């Protein structure tokens, strides 16, 4: 079952770009881990100090290995140097995925392949 992590980290707006640049080795390291499909820390263009976090893992075991490993601990240590003002992340179990657009090119909110 796919695991998705989504969240935000708020830091001083004047230090956000430095935080993201310095995080690149940890992001690259996470992306090289087994089961990591996406691992993205990006600037929120509407809130100057906000970093958006998005991760996708193939399964719970891969995500658990990440949480127990050096990439996670390294990112945690790196970000602690940037006076985090707020951080909220949530994990989601995904039981069904499908495209937003159906075969005719129409965007749909319903899960049209579910029977």
SEVEX-331062 format. One record per residue: residue in one letter; x, y, z of N, C-alpha, C in turn. Coordinates in steps of 0.001 Angstrom, whole numbers, plus 524288, in hexadecimal, padded with zeros to 5 digits. Layout:
REM SEVEX-331062
aXYZXYZXYZ
...
//
This chain:
REM SEVEX-331062
x803477FB6A8000080000800008000080379804DD80000
x80265808627FC988055480D407FC2E8048D8109C8010F
x808C981326802BD80899816E680713809FA81C42804D7
x806AF82023805F5807C0825838046C80862828B88096A
x80C5582C058097080D3A82FAD80DBD80CA98352580B7C
x809818385380E05808D183DBD80C4D808FC8413781116
x80B81845AD8108A80BCC8492A814F780E3E84E58813AC
x80F0485163817CC81172856858174E815538574381BC0
x8195D85A3E81A9981D2A85BEB81E8581DC3861CC81DD2
x81D0F864AE8220D81D9586A5E821D9822A186C098248C
x825B586F21821C482A9A87140823CB82A9F87729822D0
x82E93879BD824BF82F2B87F55823B582F628802481DD1
x82C26883A281BAB82C188846F815FB83171885BA813AD
x834A98887E8168A839D5889E48149783DA58855681469
x83C3B880FA816CA83FBD87C7E816FB83DAE877C3813F5
x838EF8782B811DE83690873B380F3B839DB871B780AB1
x83BCD8752D8076583ED487372802D9843CF870A680483
x8465B872978089D84B0386FEF80AA1849A086A8580CB5
x8453086A2E80F688437A8651D811748429C8613E80D03
x84020862FE808D983F0985F818046F8440585E0180187
x8477B861C2800A484C6A8607C7FDFE84F9285C8280120
x84FE085D598063C852CE859D3809918504B8547E80A2B
x84B3B854288091A8486484F308098A8493384BAA804CD
x84B4484DC78009084BB084ABC7FBBB84E6E8457B7FC69
x852D3845247FF328554583FF57FFCA851B583C0D80295
x84E9283DE78064384B0B83A568090D84685838B68058E
x844A783C54802678408883B0A7FE9D842A2837147FAB1
x84739838207F8838498B834837F4B884A6482F227F725
x84C1B82F0C7FC0584CF582A147FEAE847EC8270F7FF65
x843CA829C3800EF83EBA827268019B83CCD824FA7FC6B
x83D89827FE7F83E83BCD8262E7F31983EA18213C7F158
x84333820487F37E8462481B907F2018449A816D17F542
x841538178E7F93283FCB813357FC8D83BCF80FB37F9DA
x83C1480AA57FB2D8384E806E57F915832CC8089F7FA8E
x82F60808A87F6CE829ED809D37F7C98287480F8E7F79B
x82C3E812FB7F6E082B028188C7F69282978819EF7F0FB
x824AD81B9B7F055822B181D207EB318234A823017EA7A
x821EC826047EE8D8227282BBB7EE798243F82D8B7F3CE
x8278C831787F3D88294F833DE7F8B982A9A839797F755
x8271283CFA7F8A98278B842567F6D1826AF8462D7FB44
x82A67849AF7FBF4829F384E127FF9282A69852F17FC2A
x8263B856157FBF08262785A917F86F8240C85F6B7FB23
x8256D863ED7F90382393868EB7FB1081DE0869B07F995
x81AB686B2E7FD638155386CB87FC6381582872547FA53
x813C88732E7F59F8143A878527F32E8107787C577F570
x80CAF87AA37F899808F387E427FAF080A4487FCB80087
x80D8787CBA8032080EFA87DD18088B814EB87DD4808E3
x8175688255809C781D05882DE809648205387F3E80CC7
x81E7887D8781145821A287A27814948201D874768146F
x81C6A8731B8111681A5386DCB8111181D1A86A4480D2D
x81E1C8657B80EFD8203A8614780BBB81C0C85D1280B6D
x81AA985B8E806B0816F38574D805E2819F68522E8057A
x8180E84E3B8082C81A848491880841816D284539805AA
x818EE8421C80204815D383DFA7FF8E8194D839407FEC2
x81789834CE800A481A6682FEE7FFFA816A182BB07FE2F
x8189E8280D7FB1681599823707F9918192681EBC7FA0E
x8173D81ABF7FCE981A28815EE7FDE8816F7811517FBF9
x819A280D787F9D5816E5808F27F79B8141C805AD7FBB1
x8161D805B08008C813C88026A804988159B8042380A00
x81318801FA80DF2814358036881356819C5801F6814E4
x81BC27FD98812FD8210C7FBF4814598251C7FFD38125B
x82463801C480DA5828098059A80B76827D580AAE80E9A
x8232380C55810028228F8111A81314824FD810698187F
x8242A80BE081AE38267580ACC8200982C6980ADC81FC7
x82E94808A281BA083447808A281AFF8364A80E3C81A80
x8337681179817B0834FC816F58173083508819A781C83
x830DF818DE81F908307F81B67824AA834C48199C8286E
x836B4814E8827AC83ACE812CB82B108404B813E4828FB
x8409E8164082469845A6816BA821CF8482E81C1682210
x84CCA81C7681FC184FE6821438200F84DA9825DA81CFD
x84AB6824EB818E38488C8294A815D98448982C4B8190E
x8412C8296F81BBE83D3F82BFE81F0583FDC82EF282381
x8436782C64826328461282EEC82A99849438339C828C1
x84BA7833298243384EB4837788221884B5483C2E820D1
x846D183B4081E6B8433F83F8981D218413C8421182220
x83FF183EDA825F583E1E840EB82AF3842428447382D65
x84704842A382D9184B46845B782FC384C3A84ABA82CB9
x84C2084A518279784CD784EED82446848AE853048256B
x843C2851678258783F7F8551F8263183F5F8577882BA9
x84157854BA82F838416F856E1834D2844D085BCD8351F
x8486385C798317B84BA38611D83155848E6865E582F1F
x843ED8656A82DBA84117869BA82B3F83C6886B9D82E6D
x83C8486AC68337F8387E86CD9836F9832FD86BEB834D9
x8317D86715834C482C4D865AD832D88281F868398363B
x8249686B0C833AA8205886DB58366781B8786A3C836D3
x81AE6866CE833068165D86359832D3817B685EE182F1E
x815E885A4D8305D81694855D482CD8812098521D82DA9
x80F6D850DC8297080B1484D2A8299780BA284991824E6
x80C1E84488825E980C34840B1821AF8086083C5D82303
x8060483A4281F0480254835EC81FA5803AB831BE81BAC
x802A582CE081D318036B8287C8199F7FE188265981816
x7FDD58246A813467F8F48226F811227F9E981D1780EB5
x7F6768196A80FC57F6908146180D107F333814FB80835
x7F5448135B803CF7F278813FF7FEE47F0D780E9D7FCEB
x7EBC480DE27FC6E7E9DB808C97FAB87E849808AD7F4F6
x7E7E480D407F2867E67A80D737ECFE7E8D8812507EA8C
x7EB54811B27E6217ED458162E7E3277EB57815B37DD8B
x7EA6081A187DB347E8DD81A467D5BA7E9BA81FC97D3BA
x7E9B98208B7CEA77EA8F825C07CC887E6028296A7CDD4
x7E71D82E697CDF27E302832507CEA57DF92832737C9C2
x7E209831D57C53C7DF26832137C04A7DD8D82C9D7BE8F
x7D8A082C067BD1C7D6CB826EF7BB3E7D8A68260E7B5A2
x7D7908218B7B3637D982820607AE1A7D7B18242B7A9DB
x7D396827237AAED7D1BF82AF27A7137D4098305A7A7F8
x7D776830F27ABFA7D9F6835F47AD087D7018397B7B0B9
x7D2FD837737B3467CFD583A837B6E77D20D839EF7BC6E
x7D30283E5D7BF2D7D4C683DF37C49A7D03583C3F7C810
x7D15D838887CBA47CD20836727CEDF7CED0836217D492
x7CB4E8378D7D8077CC3F8371D7DDA67CAE8831AE7DFA0
x7C75882EF97DD0D7C5E6829B57DEC37CA0C825C87DD10
x7CA1C821677DF957CDC281D3B7DE397CB038199A7DA5E
x7CBCB81AC97D56A7C8CB818527D1407CA7F812C67D002
x7CF0B8111A7D1F37D0A080BA87D0F17CEF0808097D559
x7CD2780A3C7D9BF7CB77807047DE2F7C64B804597DCCF
x7C61D7FF6A7DDCB7C1487FC727DCA67BF037FA5D7E19F
//
